Amino acid sequence: MENNIDFTHFNADGKAQMVDVSEKQETLRKATAVGRVIVNGKTLELIKSGGMKKGDVLTTAQIAGIMGAKRTPDIIPMCHPISISGIDLHLSINEKKCAIDITSTVICTGQTGVEMEALSAVSVAALTVYDMCKAVQKDMIITDIRLVEKTGGVHGDYHREVTI
């Protein structure tokens, strides 16, 4: 870690603070995050067939992920409440990896970014997949949750090669 990095979430006394963004310009902000839930063959077949006792896993996880993005400032202490313009959350069955792949894109026009909302959406969707399937499989693996793209703001754009 470099010594010249400013940690903006600490005040002059070293105590936690929420960053003041009042002087920042509103810009279009967009962030995309991805993740994966690895399951076994039986679980994957039950998800595909709609055979889980709790219901439609993918639709429920999609709705939960969207709700999670909207509630991000309630669970991440220094995260600003923002006005989200849109959330696109997609879950897909990955037969080759025996997994559920999750992608979330969050957009707003504001003074701070939406990276945490995109990551929260993926995380909550993955946890919901786990919750809905845990009766038939306890050893699912939630993995590879990461930011893959961020645009807008003073720090510029960020793009990561997606290899999931």
DSSP file with accessible surface (Angstrom, degrees, kcal/mol):
  #  RESIDUE AA STRUCTURE BP1 BP2  ACC     N-H-->O    O-->H-N    N-H-->O    O-->H-N    TCO  KAPPA ALPHA  PHI   PSI    X-CA   Y-CA   Z-CA
    1    1 A M              0   0  188      0, 0.0     2,-0.2     0, 0.0     0, 0.0   0.000 360.0 360.0 360.0 137.1    0.0    0.0    0.0
    2    2 A E    >   -     0   0  126      1,-0.1     3,-0.7     2,-0.0     0, 0.0  -0.492 360.0-141.4 -76.1 146.3    1.3    3.5   -0.9
    3    3 A N  T 3  S+     0   0  167      1,-0.2    -1,-0.1    -2,-0.2     0, 0.0   0.643  94.4  64.7 -81.3 -15.3    1.8    5.9    2.0
    4    4 A N  T 3  S+     0   0  121      2,-0.1     2,-0.4     0, 0.0    -1,-0.2   0.319  71.4 117.1 -94.8  12.7    0.5    8.9    0.0
    5    5 A I    <   -     0   0   80     -3,-0.7     2,-0.6     1,-0.0     0, 0.0  -0.629  61.3-136.6 -79.8 130.7   -3.0    7.7   -0.4
    6    6 A D        -     0   0  143     -2,-0.4     2,-1.0     2,-0.0    -2,-0.1  -0.790   6.9-148.4 -88.2 123.9   -5.6    9.9    1.3
    7    7 A F    >   -     0   0  118     -2,-0.6     3,-1.2     1,-0.1    -2,-0.0  -0.813  12.2-169.4 -91.8 103.3   -8.2    8.0    3.2
    8    8 A T  T 3  S+     0   0   78     -2,-1.0    -1,-0.1     1,-0.3    -2,-0.0   0.612  75.0  70.5 -73.6 -13.4  -11.2   10.3    2.8
    9    9 A H  T 3  S+     0   0   73     10,-0.1     8,-1.9     7,-0.1     2,-0.4   0.219  88.9  74.9 -90.8  16.0  -13.3    8.4    5.3
   10   10 A F  B <  S-A   16   0A 110     -3,-1.2     6,-0.2     6,-0.2     2,-0.0  -0.991  72.2-141.9-124.9 137.6  -11.2    9.6    8.3
   11   11 A N    >   -     0   0   54      4,-3.0     3,-2.3    -2,-0.4    -4,-0.1  -0.211  43.8 -82.7 -83.9-175.7  -11.3   13.1    9.8
   12   12 A A  T 3  S+     0   0  110      1,-0.3    -1,-0.1     2,-0.1    -2,-0.0   0.767 131.5  54.3 -61.7 -24.0   -8.2   15.0   11.1
   13   13 A D  T 3  S-     0   0  135      2,-0.1    -1,-0.3     3,-0.0     3,-0.1   0.367 120.0-108.6 -89.7   2.8   -8.5   13.1   14.4
   14   14 A G  S <  S+     0   0   49     -3,-2.3     2,-0.2     1,-0.3    -2,-0.1   0.607  76.1 134.8  81.0  11.4   -8.5    9.7   12.7
   15   15 A K        -     0   0  140      1,-0.1    -4,-3.0     0, 0.0    -1,-0.3  -0.639  63.5 -92.8 -93.5 152.8  -12.1    9.1   13.4
   16   16 A A  B     +A   10   0A  64     -2,-0.2     2,-0.3    -6,-0.2    -6,-0.2  -0.287  49.8 171.6 -63.7 143.6  -14.6    7.8   10.8
   17   17 A Q        -     0   0   79     -8,-1.9     2,-0.5    -6,-0.1    61,-0.0  -0.988  37.3-114.4-148.3 154.1  -16.6   10.3    8.8
   18   18 A M        -     0   0   85     -2,-0.3    61,-0.1     1,-0.1    -9,-0.1  -0.804  47.4-109.6 -86.2 130.0  -18.9   10.4    5.8
   19   19 A V        -     0   0   33     -2,-0.5     2,-0.7    59,-0.3   -10,-0.1  -0.345  24.8-122.9 -62.8 137.1  -17.2   12.2    3.0
   20   20 A D        +     0   0  122      1,-0.1     3,-0.2    -2,-0.0    -1,-0.1  -0.732  35.0 171.0 -81.8 114.6  -18.7   15.7    2.2
   21   21 A V    >   +     0   0   17     -2,-0.7     3,-1.7     1,-0.1    -1,-0.1   0.274  43.2 110.8-107.0  11.7  -19.6   15.6   -1.5
   22   22 A S  T 3  S+     0   0   64      1,-0.3    -1,-0.1     3,-0.0    -2,-0.0   0.761  78.3  49.5 -61.9 -26.7  -21.5   18.9   -1.5
   23   23 A E  T 3  S+     0   0  172     -3,-0.2    -1,-0.3     2,-0.1     2,-0.2   0.549  90.1 103.4 -88.8  -7.4  -18.9   20.6   -3.6
   24   24 A K  S <  S-     0   0   61     -3,-1.7     2,-0.2     1,-0.1    88,-0.1  -0.491  75.3-115.3 -78.4 146.5  -18.7   17.8   -6.3
   25   25 A Q        -     0   0  155     -2,-0.2     2,-0.4    86,-0.1    85,-0.1  -0.506  28.9-112.7 -74.3 144.0  -20.4   18.3   -9.6
   26   26 A E        +     0   0  124     -2,-0.2     2,-0.3    83,-0.1    85,-0.2  -0.656  47.8 167.5 -74.6 129.9  -23.3   16.0  -10.5
   27   27 A T  E     -B  110   0B  49     83,-2.5    83,-2.3    -2,-0.4     2,-0.4  -0.937  45.0 -87.8-137.1 163.5  -22.3   13.7  -13.3
   28   28 A L  E     -B  109   0B 111     -2,-0.3     2,-0.4    81,-0.2    81,-0.2  -0.589  49.8-168.6 -70.9 126.5  -23.8   10.6  -14.9
   29   29 A R  E     +B  108   0B  11     79,-3.5    79,-2.3    -2,-0.4     2,-0.3  -0.960  11.6 175.3-123.9 141.1  -22.4    7.6  -12.9
   30   30 A K  E     -BC 107 151B  78    121,-1.8   121,-2.7    -2,-0.4     2,-0.4  -0.998   3.1-179.0-145.5 138.5  -22.6    4.0  -13.8
   31   31 A A  E     -BC 106 150B   0     75,-2.2    75,-2.6    -2,-0.3     2,-0.4  -0.999   7.7-163.2-140.4 142.2  -21.1    0.9  -12.2
   32   32 A T  E     +BC 105 149B  14    117,-2.5   116,-3.1    -2,-0.4   117,-1.6  -0.990  10.6 179.1-125.9 132.7  -21.2   -2.8  -13.1
   33   33 A A  E     -BC 104 147B   0     71,-2.4    71,-2.7    -2,-0.4     2,-0.3  -0.912   6.3-163.3-127.9 155.9  -20.4   -5.7  -10.8
   34   34 A V  E     +BC 103 146B   5    112,-2.4   112,-2.2    -2,-0.3     2,-0.3  -0.905  12.6 161.4-133.9 164.1  -20.4   -9.5  -11.3
   35   35 A G  E     -B  102   0B   0     67,-1.9    67,-2.9    -2,-0.3     2,-0.3  -0.965  20.1-136.7-168.6 177.6  -20.4  -12.6   -9.1
   36   36 A R  E     -BC 101 143B  13    107,-2.3   107,-3.0    -2,-0.3     2,-0.5  -0.999   5.5-152.9-148.9 145.7  -21.2  -16.3   -9.2
   37   37 A V  E     -BC 100 142B   0     63,-2.4    63,-2.5    -2,-0.3     2,-0.5  -0.983  20.8-150.7-118.2 115.9  -22.8  -18.9   -7.1
   38   38 A I  E     +BC  99 141B  58    103,-3.2   103,-1.9    -2,-0.5    61,-0.2  -0.756  24.3 171.0 -88.7 128.5  -21.4  -22.4   -7.7
   39   39 A V        -     0   0    7     59,-2.4     2,-0.1    -2,-0.5    98,-0.0  -0.746  32.2-101.0-126.4 173.5  -23.9  -25.2   -7.2
   40   40 A N     >  -     0   0   60     -2,-0.2     4,-2.5     1,-0.1     5,-0.2  -0.460  41.1 -98.4 -91.6 174.3  -24.0  -28.9   -7.8
   41   41 A G  H  > S+     0   0   44      1,-0.2     4,-2.4     2,-0.2     5,-0.2   0.874 121.4  52.0 -60.8 -41.0  -25.7  -30.6  -10.7
   42   42 A K  H  > S+     0   0  135      2,-0.2     4,-2.2     1,-0.2    -1,-0.2   0.936 111.6  46.8 -62.8 -45.0  -28.9  -31.5   -8.7
   43   43 A T  H  > S+     0   0    0      1,-0.2     4,-2.5     2,-0.2    -2,-0.2   0.921 110.8  52.2 -63.7 -44.1  -29.3  -27.9   -7.5
   44   44 A L  H  X S+     0   0    5     -4,-2.5     4,-2.6     1,-0.2    -1,-0.2   0.919 109.7  49.4 -59.5 -42.8  -28.8  -26.5  -11.0
   45   45 A E  H  X S+     0   0   99     -4,-2.4     4,-2.5     1,-0.2     6,-0.3   0.898 110.2  50.4 -64.3 -40.0  -31.4  -28.9  -12.4
   46   46 A L  H  X>S+     0   0   43     -4,-2.2     5,-2.1     2,-0.2     4,-0.9   0.889 111.2  48.9 -65.3 -38.8  -33.9  -27.9   -9.6
   47   47 A I  H ><5S+     0   0   11     -4,-2.5     3,-0.6     3,-0.2    11,-0.2   0.950 113.7  46.7 -63.3 -47.2  -33.2  -24.2  -10.4
   48   48 A K  H 3<5S+     0   0   84     -4,-2.6    -2,-0.2     1,-0.2    -1,-0.2   0.887 116.3  43.7 -62.2 -40.2  -33.7  -24.7  -14.1
   49   49 A S  H 3<5S-     0   0   87     -4,-2.5    -1,-0.2    -5,-0.2    -2,-0.2   0.556 109.1-118.2 -85.3  -8.5  -36.9  -26.8  -13.7
   50   50 A G  T <<5S+     0   0   50     -4,-0.9    -3,-0.2    -3,-0.6    -4,-0.1   0.739  71.4 136.1  77.4  23.0  -38.5  -24.5  -11.1
   51   51 A G      < +     0   0   39     -5,-2.1     2,-0.3    -6,-0.3    -4,-0.2   0.392  23.6 117.2 -89.7   4.0  -38.4  -27.4   -8.6
   52   52 A M    >   -     0   0   13     -6,-0.7     3,-1.7     3,-0.3    81,-0.1  -0.541  65.9-134.6 -72.3 135.7  -37.2  -25.5   -5.5
   53   53 A K  T 3  S+     0   0  213      1,-0.3    -1,-0.1    -2,-0.3     3,-0.1   0.800 103.6  57.7 -60.6 -31.5  -39.7  -25.6   -2.7
   54   54 A K  T 3  S-     0   0  112     78,-0.4     2,-0.3     1,-0.3    -1,-0.3   0.580 113.1-117.2 -78.2  -9.7  -39.2  -21.8   -2.0
   55   55 A G    <   +     0   0   29     -3,-1.7     2,-0.8    77,-0.1    -3,-0.3  -0.756  66.4   6.1 117.1-158.8  -40.1  -20.9   -5.6
   56   56 A D     >  -     0   0   86     -2,-0.3     4,-2.2     1,-0.2     5,-0.2  -0.527  58.3-167.8 -72.3 104.3  -38.5  -19.3   -8.6
   57   57 A V  H  > S+     0   0    3     -2,-0.8     4,-2.6     1,-0.2     5,-0.2   0.925  80.2  46.4 -63.5 -49.2  -34.9  -18.9   -7.6
   58   58 A L  H  > S+     0   0   39    -11,-0.2     4,-2.1     2,-0.2    -1,-0.2   0.917 115.1  44.7 -67.3 -42.9  -33.7  -16.6  -10.4
   59   59 A T  H  > S+     0   0   62      2,-0.2     4,-2.4     1,-0.2     5,-0.2   0.929 115.2  48.3 -67.2 -42.9  -36.6  -14.2  -10.3
   60   60 A T  H  X S+     0   0   59     -4,-2.2     4,-2.7     1,-0.2    -2,-0.2   0.929 112.8  48.1 -63.2 -42.8  -36.6  -14.0   -6.5
   61   61 A A  H  X S+     0   0    0     -4,-2.6     4,-2.6    -5,-0.2    -1,-0.2   0.878 109.6  53.9 -66.3 -35.7  -32.9  -13.3   -6.4
   62   62 A Q  H  X S+     0   0   71     -4,-2.1     4,-2.0    -5,-0.2    -2,-0.2   0.950 111.7  43.8 -63.2 -47.6  -33.2  -10.7   -9.1
   63   63 A I  H  X S+     0   0   92     -4,-2.4     4,-2.5     1,-0.2    -2,-0.2   0.929 113.8  51.1 -63.8 -43.2  -35.8   -8.8   -7.1
   64   64 A A  H  X S+     0   0   19     -4,-2.7     4,-2.7     1,-0.2    -1,-0.2   0.909 108.7  51.8 -61.8 -41.3  -33.8   -9.2   -3.9
   65   65 A G  H  X S+     0   0    0     -4,-2.6     4,-2.2     2,-0.2    -1,-0.2   0.907 109.1  49.4 -62.9 -42.0  -30.7   -7.9   -5.6
   66   66 A I  H  X S+     0   0   49     -4,-2.0     4,-1.9     2,-0.2    -2,-0.2   0.936 112.2  48.4 -61.9 -44.4  -32.5   -4.8   -6.8
   67   67 A M  H  X S+     0   0  110     -4,-2.5     4,-1.3     1,-0.2    -2,-0.2   0.902 109.1  54.5 -61.9 -39.2  -33.8   -4.2   -3.3
   68   68 A G  H  < S+     0   0    8     -4,-2.7     4,-0.4     1,-0.2     3,-0.3   0.901 105.8  51.4 -62.0 -42.1  -30.3   -4.7   -1.9
   69   69 A A  H >< S+     0   0    0     -4,-2.2     3,-1.2     1,-0.2    -1,-0.2   0.925 109.3  50.9 -61.0 -42.5  -28.9   -2.0   -4.2
   70   70 A K  H 3< S+     0   0  132     -4,-1.9    -1,-0.2     1,-0.2    -2,-0.2   0.771 113.2  45.8 -67.1 -24.3  -31.6    0.4   -3.1
   71   71 A R  T >X S+     0   0  153     -4,-1.3     3,-1.9    -3,-0.3     4,-0.7   0.322  76.9 114.8-101.6   9.7  -30.8   -0.3    0.6
   72   72 A T  H X> S+     0   0    0     -3,-1.2     4,-2.2    -4,-0.4     3,-1.7   0.879  72.5  54.0 -51.4 -47.3  -27.0   -0.1    0.3
   73   73 A P  H 34 S+     0   0   31      0, 0.0    -1,-0.3     0, 0.0     6,-0.2   0.742 101.6  62.4 -66.0 -14.5  -26.6    3.0    2.6
   74   74 A D  H <4 S+     0   0  102     -3,-1.9    -2,-0.2     1,-0.1    -3,-0.1   0.703 116.6  27.6 -78.0 -20.1  -28.5    1.2    5.3
   75   75 A I  H << S+     0   0  110     -3,-1.7    -1,-0.1    -4,-0.7    -3,-0.1   0.607 111.0  66.1-118.3 -16.6  -25.8   -1.5    5.5
   76   76 A I  S >< S-     0   0   55     -4,-2.2     3,-1.9     1,-0.1    -1,-0.2  -0.928  76.2-147.9-107.6 110.1  -22.6    0.2    4.4
   77   77 A P  T 3  S+     0   0  110      0, 0.0    -1,-0.1     0, 0.0   -59,-0.0   0.788  89.8  34.4 -54.7 -40.1  -21.9    2.8    7.1
   78   78 A M  T 3  S+     0   0   58      2,-0.1     2,-0.4   -60,-0.1   -59,-0.3   0.275  88.5 118.5-101.7  13.5  -20.2    5.5    5.1
   79   79 A C    <   -     0   0   16     -3,-1.9    -3,-0.1    -7,-0.2   -61,-0.0  -0.670  63.3-126.9 -83.8 129.6  -22.2    5.1    1.9
   80   80 A H        -     0   0   30     -2,-0.4     2,-0.3     1,-0.1    -2,-0.1  -0.498  20.0-114.9 -73.9 140.8  -24.2    8.1    0.8
   81   81 A P        -     0   0   99      0, 0.0     2,-0.3     0, 0.0    -1,-0.1  -0.611  47.0-177.5 -68.9 128.2  -28.0    7.7    0.1
   82   82 A I        -     0   0   44     -2,-0.3     2,-1.0   -12,-0.1    28,-0.1  -0.890  35.3-109.8-128.8 163.2  -28.3    8.4   -3.6
   83   83 A S        -     0   0  100     -2,-0.3    26,-0.5    26,-0.2     2,-0.3  -0.804  37.0-150.7 -94.2  99.8  -31.1    8.7   -6.1
   84   84 A I  E     -D  108   0B  43     -2,-1.0    24,-0.2     1,-0.2     3,-0.1  -0.566  11.7-166.3 -74.1 131.3  -30.6    5.6   -8.3
   85   85 A S  E     -     0   0B  83     22,-2.7     2,-0.3    -2,-0.3    23,-0.2   0.799  67.8 -10.4 -85.8 -33.0  -31.9    6.1  -11.9
   86   86 A G  E     -D  107   0B  28     21,-1.7    21,-2.5     2,-0.0     2,-0.4  -0.973  48.6-158.7-167.0 150.4  -31.8    2.5  -12.8
   87   87 A I  E     -D  106   0B  36     -2,-0.3     2,-0.6    19,-0.2    19,-0.2  -0.987   6.8-172.2-135.3 123.4  -30.7   -1.0  -11.8
   88   88 A D  E     +D  105   0B 110     17,-3.0    17,-2.6    -2,-0.4     2,-0.5  -0.963  11.9 177.1-116.1 110.2  -30.3   -3.8  -14.3
   89   89 A L  E     -D  104   0B   1     -2,-0.6     2,-0.4    15,-0.2    15,-0.2  -0.975   3.5-175.8-118.9 126.8  -29.7   -7.1  -12.6
   90   90 A H  E     -D  103   0B 108     13,-3.2    13,-2.5    -2,-0.5     2,-0.4  -0.982   9.4-169.5-128.2 130.3  -29.3  -10.3  -14.6
   91   91 A L  E     -D  102   0B  16     -2,-0.4     2,-0.4    11,-0.2    11,-0.2  -0.962  13.6-179.3-114.5 136.0  -28.9  -13.9  -13.4
   92   92 A S  E     -D  101   0B  43      9,-2.6     9,-2.9    -2,-0.4     2,-0.5  -0.980  29.9-115.6-136.9 149.3  -28.0  -16.6  -15.8
   93   93 A I  E     -D  100   0B  55     -2,-0.4     2,-0.8     7,-0.2     7,-0.2  -0.704  22.3-159.7 -83.2 126.3  -27.4  -20.3  -15.6
   94   94 A N  E  >> -D   99   0B  30      5,-3.4     5,-2.0    -2,-0.5     4,-0.9  -0.871  10.4-179.0-109.2  94.9  -23.9  -21.3  -16.5
   95   95 A E  T  45S+     0   0  111     -2,-0.8     3,-0.5     1,-0.2    -1,-0.2   0.889  79.5  55.6 -61.3 -42.0  -24.0  -25.0  -17.4
   96   96 A K  T  45S+     0   0  192      1,-0.2    -1,-0.2     2,-0.1    -2,-0.0   0.890 118.6  32.1 -61.6 -41.0  -20.3  -25.2  -18.1
   97   97 A K  T  45S-     0   0  108      2,-0.1    -1,-0.2    -3,-0.1    -2,-0.2   0.448 104.4-126.2 -94.6  -2.6  -19.4  -23.9  -14.6
   98   98 A C  T  <5S+     0   0   34     -4,-0.9   -59,-2.4    -3,-0.5     2,-0.3   0.976  72.3 112.6  51.3  60.9  -22.4  -25.5  -12.9
   99   99 A A  E   <S-BD  38  94B   0     -5,-2.0    -5,-3.4   -61,-0.2     2,-0.5  -0.940  73.5-113.4-152.3 167.2  -23.2  -22.0  -11.5
  100  100 A I  E     -BD  37  93B   0    -63,-2.5   -63,-2.4    -2,-0.3     2,-0.4  -0.970  32.8-153.4-108.4 120.4  -25.5  -19.0  -11.5
  101  101 A D  E     -BD  36  92B  21     -9,-2.9    -9,-2.6    -2,-0.5     2,-0.4  -0.792   9.5-161.5 -95.9 139.4  -23.7  -16.0  -12.9
  102  102 A I  E     -BD  35  91B   0    -67,-2.9   -67,-1.9    -2,-0.4     2,-0.4  -0.974  10.9-179.8-127.2 132.7  -24.9  -12.5  -11.7
  103  103 A T  E     -BD  34  90B  53    -13,-2.5   -13,-3.2    -2,-0.4     2,-0.4  -0.999   3.9-174.5-132.6 132.6  -24.4   -9.1  -13.3
  104  104 A S  E     -BD  33  89B   0    -71,-2.7   -71,-2.4    -2,-0.4     2,-0.4  -0.995   6.3-173.1-129.0 132.8  -25.6   -5.8  -12.0
  105  105 A T  E     -BD  32  88B  26    -17,-2.6   -17,-3.0    -2,-0.4     2,-0.4  -0.995   8.2-171.7-123.1 127.7  -25.4   -2.4  -13.5
  106  106 A V  E     -BD  31  87B   0    -75,-2.6   -75,-2.2    -2,-0.4     2,-0.4  -0.957   2.0-169.8-121.5 139.1  -26.5    0.6  -11.5
  107  107 A I  E     +BD  30  86B  60    -21,-2.5   -22,-2.7    -2,-0.4   -21,-1.7  -0.966  13.5 152.5-130.0 142.9  -26.9    4.2  -12.9
  108  108 A C  E     -BD  29  84B   0    -79,-2.3   -79,-3.5    -2,-0.4     2,-0.6  -0.971  39.5-128.8-154.5 164.4  -27.5    7.6  -11.3
  109  109 A T  E     +B   28   0B  74    -26,-0.5     2,-0.3    -2,-0.3   -81,-0.2  -0.987  64.3 107.8-112.0 113.7  -26.8   11.2  -11.9
  110  110 A G  E    S-B   27   0B   9    -83,-2.3   -83,-2.5    -2,-0.6    43,-0.1  -0.937  79.1 -85.6-166.5-170.8  -25.2   12.4   -8.7
  111  111 A Q  S    S+     0   0   61     -2,-0.3     2,-0.3   -85,-0.2   -86,-0.1   0.457 105.1  37.9 -96.5  -5.0  -22.2   13.6   -6.7
  112  112 A T  S    S-     0   0   32    -85,-0.1   -85,-0.1    41,-0.1   -83,-0.1  -0.967  87.5 -97.9-145.5 159.8  -20.9   10.2   -5.8
  113  113 A G        -     0   0   11     -2,-0.3     3,-0.1     1,-0.1     4,-0.1  -0.049  12.8-134.4 -79.0 177.1  -20.7    6.9   -7.5
  114  114 A V     >  +     0   0    1     -8,-0.2     4,-2.2     1,-0.1     5,-0.2   0.059  66.8 115.3-120.1  24.5  -22.8    3.7   -7.5
  115  115 A E  H  > S+     0   0   47      1,-0.2     4,-2.5     2,-0.2     5,-0.2   0.918  79.3  49.3 -61.3 -44.6  -20.1    1.1   -7.1
  116  116 A M  H  > S+     0   0   73      1,-0.2     4,-2.6     2,-0.2    -1,-0.2   0.875 109.5  52.2 -66.1 -34.5  -21.3    0.0   -3.7
  117  117 A E  H  > S+     0   0    4      2,-0.2     4,-2.3     1,-0.2    -1,-0.2   0.913 110.5  47.7 -67.0 -41.1  -24.9   -0.3   -5.0
  118  118 A A  H  X S+     0   0    0     -4,-2.2     4,-1.9     2,-0.2    -2,-0.2   0.924 114.8  46.0 -65.5 -43.1  -23.8   -2.5   -7.9
  119  119 A L  H  X S+     0   0   39     -4,-2.5     4,-2.5     1,-0.2    -2,-0.2   0.895 112.3  51.0 -66.2 -38.5  -21.7   -4.7   -5.6
  120  120 A S  H  X S+     0   0    9     -4,-2.6     4,-3.0    -5,-0.2     5,-0.3   0.905 106.8  54.3 -65.1 -41.2  -24.5   -4.9   -3.0
  121  121 A A  H  X S+     0   0    0     -4,-2.3     4,-2.3     1,-0.2    -2,-0.2   0.938 111.8  43.8 -58.8 -46.6  -27.0   -6.0   -5.7
  122  122 A V  H  X S+     0   0    0     -4,-1.9     4,-2.6     2,-0.2    -2,-0.2   0.929 114.8  49.9 -64.2 -44.3  -24.8   -8.9   -6.8
  123  123 A S  H  X S+     0   0   39     -4,-2.5     4,-2.5     2,-0.2    -2,-0.2   0.927 112.6  45.0 -62.3 -46.6  -24.1   -9.8   -3.2
  124  124 A V  H  X S+     0   0   37     -4,-3.0     4,-2.2     2,-0.2    -1,-0.2   0.903 112.9  51.4 -67.6 -39.1  -27.7   -9.8   -2.1
  125  125 A A  H  X S+     0   0    0     -4,-2.3     4,-2.3    -5,-0.3    -2,-0.2   0.936 111.5  48.0 -61.8 -43.7  -28.8  -11.8   -5.2
  126  126 A A  H  X S+     0   0    0     -4,-2.6     4,-2.4     1,-0.2    -2,-0.2   0.922 111.2  50.0 -63.8 -43.1  -26.1  -14.4   -4.5
  127  127 A L  H  X S+     0   0  104     -4,-2.5     4,-2.9     1,-0.2    -1,-0.2   0.869 109.3  52.6 -63.6 -34.2  -27.2  -14.7   -0.9
  128  128 A T  H  X S+     0   0   23     -4,-2.2     4,-2.7     2,-0.2    -2,-0.2   0.909 106.5  51.9 -69.6 -39.9  -30.8  -15.1   -2.0
  129  129 A V  H  X S+     0   0    0     -4,-2.3     4,-1.4     2,-0.2    -2,-0.2   0.953 112.4  47.3 -57.6 -48.0  -29.8  -17.9   -4.4
  130  130 A Y  H >X S+     0   0   67     -4,-2.4     4,-1.5     1,-0.2     3,-0.6   0.946 111.8  49.5 -58.1 -49.5  -28.0  -19.6   -1.4
  131  131 A D  H 3< S+     0   0   64     -4,-2.9     3,-0.3     1,-0.2     4,-0.3   0.908 112.1  47.7 -58.3 -42.6  -31.0  -19.1    0.9
  132  132 A M  H 3< S+     0   0   10     -4,-2.7   -78,-0.4     1,-0.2    -1,-0.2   0.722 120.9  36.5 -73.8 -19.9  -33.5  -20.5   -1.6
  133  133 A C  H XX S+     0   0    0     -4,-1.4     3,-1.7    -3,-0.6     4,-1.5   0.473  85.3  97.5-109.9  -5.2  -31.3  -23.6   -2.4
  134  134 A K  T 3< S+     0   0   76     -4,-1.5    -2,-0.1    -3,-0.3    -1,-0.1   0.747  73.5  67.8 -64.6 -21.0  -29.8  -24.4    1.1
  135  135 A A  T 34 S+     0   0   87     -4,-0.3    -1,-0.3     1,-0.2     3,-0.1   0.813 114.0  29.6 -66.9 -27.1  -32.4  -27.0    1.8
  136  136 A V  T <4 S+     0   0   52     -3,-1.7     2,-0.3     1,-0.3    -2,-0.2   0.602 132.8  24.8-106.9 -15.3  -30.9  -29.2   -1.0
  137  137 A Q     <  +     0   0   13     -4,-1.5     3,-0.3    -7,-0.2    -1,-0.3  -0.897  47.6 175.6-153.8 122.6  -27.3  -28.1   -0.9
  138  138 A K  S    S+     0   0  140     -2,-0.3    -1,-0.1     1,-0.2    -4,-0.1   0.664  76.7  65.9 -96.7 -19.8  -25.3  -26.5    2.0
  139  139 A D        +     0   0  117      2,-0.1    -1,-0.2    -5,-0.0  -101,-0.1   0.092  64.8 140.3 -99.3  28.2  -21.9  -26.3    0.3
  140  140 A M        -     0   0   14     -3,-0.3     2,-0.5   -10,-0.1  -101,-0.2  -0.304  45.1-136.2 -60.8 154.4  -22.7  -23.8   -2.4
  141  141 A I  E     -C   38   0B  92   -103,-1.9  -103,-3.2     2,-0.0     2,-0.6  -0.970   9.5-157.4-121.9 121.5  -19.9  -21.3   -3.0
  142  142 A I  E     +C   37   0B  59     -2,-0.5     2,-0.3  -105,-0.2  -105,-0.2  -0.872  38.7 153.4 -92.2 123.5  -20.5  -17.6   -3.5
  143  143 A T  E     +C   36   0B  41   -107,-3.0  -107,-2.3    -2,-0.6    -2,-0.0  -0.923  31.0  33.6-148.4 166.8  -17.4  -16.3   -5.4
  144  144 A D  E     +     0   0B  72     -2,-0.3     2,-0.5     1,-0.2  -110,-0.2   0.691  58.5 166.3  60.8  26.5  -15.8  -13.8   -7.7
  145  145 A I  E     +     0   0B  60   -109,-0.1     2,-0.3  -110,-0.1  -110,-0.2  -0.615  21.2 139.0 -73.6 122.6  -17.9  -10.7   -6.6
  146  146 A R  E     -C   34   0B  34   -112,-2.2  -112,-2.4    -2,-0.5     2,-0.4  -0.990  57.4-100.1-162.3 156.3  -16.1   -7.7   -8.1
  147  147 A L  E     +C   33   0B  33     -2,-0.3  -114,-0.3  -114,-0.2     3,-0.1  -0.656  33.1 174.1 -78.2 132.7  -16.5   -4.4   -9.8
  148  148 A V  E     +     0   0B   9   -116,-3.1    12,-2.9     1,-0.4     2,-0.3   0.581  63.2  16.4-115.5 -16.8  -15.9   -4.7  -13.5
  149  149 A E  E     +CE  32 159B  49   -117,-1.6  -117,-2.5    10,-0.2    -1,-0.4  -0.974  51.9 173.6-158.6 142.4  -16.7   -1.2  -14.7
  150  150 A K  E     -CE  31 158B  22      8,-2.3     8,-2.8    -2,-0.3     2,-0.3  -0.970   9.3-178.8-147.2 132.0  -17.2    2.3  -13.3
  151  151 A T  E     +C   30   0B  33   -121,-2.7  -121,-1.8    -2,-0.3     6,-0.1  -0.965  41.9  36.3-130.7 153.3  -17.8    5.5  -15.2
  152  152 A G        +     0   0   16     -2,-0.3     3,-0.2     1,-0.2  -123,-0.1  -0.011  68.2  74.9  94.1 158.9  -18.2    9.1  -14.2
  153  153 A G  S >  S-     0   0   23   -125,-0.2     3,-1.2     1,-0.2    -1,-0.2  -0.082  90.7 -65.6  91.4 171.8  -16.8   11.3  -11.4
  154  154 A V  T 3  S+     0   0  115      1,-0.3    -1,-0.2  -129,-0.1     3,-0.1   0.711 124.9  62.3 -72.4 -21.7  -13.4   12.9  -10.8
  155  155 A H  T 3  S-     0   0  167      1,-0.2    -1,-0.3    -3,-0.2    -2,-0.1   0.481 101.9-137.5 -85.6  -1.7  -11.5    9.7  -10.6
  156  156 A G    <   -     0   0   30     -3,-1.2    -1,-0.2     2,-0.0     2,-0.2  -0.148  36.1 -31.8  81.4-172.0  -12.3    8.7  -14.1
  157  157 A D        -     0   0  103     -6,-0.1     2,-0.4    -3,-0.1    -6,-0.2  -0.482  46.9-162.0 -88.4 153.9  -13.4    5.5  -15.7
  158  158 A Y  E     +E  150   0B  93     -8,-2.8    -8,-2.3    -2,-0.2     2,-0.4  -1.000   8.4 179.9-135.2 132.1  -12.4    2.0  -14.6
  159  159 A H  E     -E  149   0B 115     -2,-0.4     2,-0.4   -10,-0.2   -10,-0.2  -0.995   4.8-169.8-135.5 130.4  -12.7   -1.1  -16.7
  160  160 A R        -     0   0  113    -12,-2.9     2,-0.3    -2,-0.4    -2,-0.0  -0.938  32.9-108.8-117.4 141.4  -11.7   -4.6  -15.6
  161  161 A E        -     0   0  157     -2,-0.4     2,-0.6     1,-0.1   -12,-0.0  -0.504  34.4-132.0 -66.4 127.0  -11.5   -7.6  -18.0
  162  162 A V        +     0   0   71     -2,-0.3     2,-0.1     1,-0.1    -1,-0.1  -0.763  36.1 163.7 -86.4 120.3  -14.4   -9.9  -17.1
  163  163 A T              0   0  113     -2,-0.6    -1,-0.1     0, 0.0    -2,-0.1  -0.557 360.0 360.0-133.5  67.1  -13.2  -13.5  -16.8
  164  164 A I              0   0   44     -2,-0.1   -63,-0.1  -129,-0.0    -2,-0.0  -0.701 360.0 360.0-117.0 360.0  -16.0  -15.3  -15.0
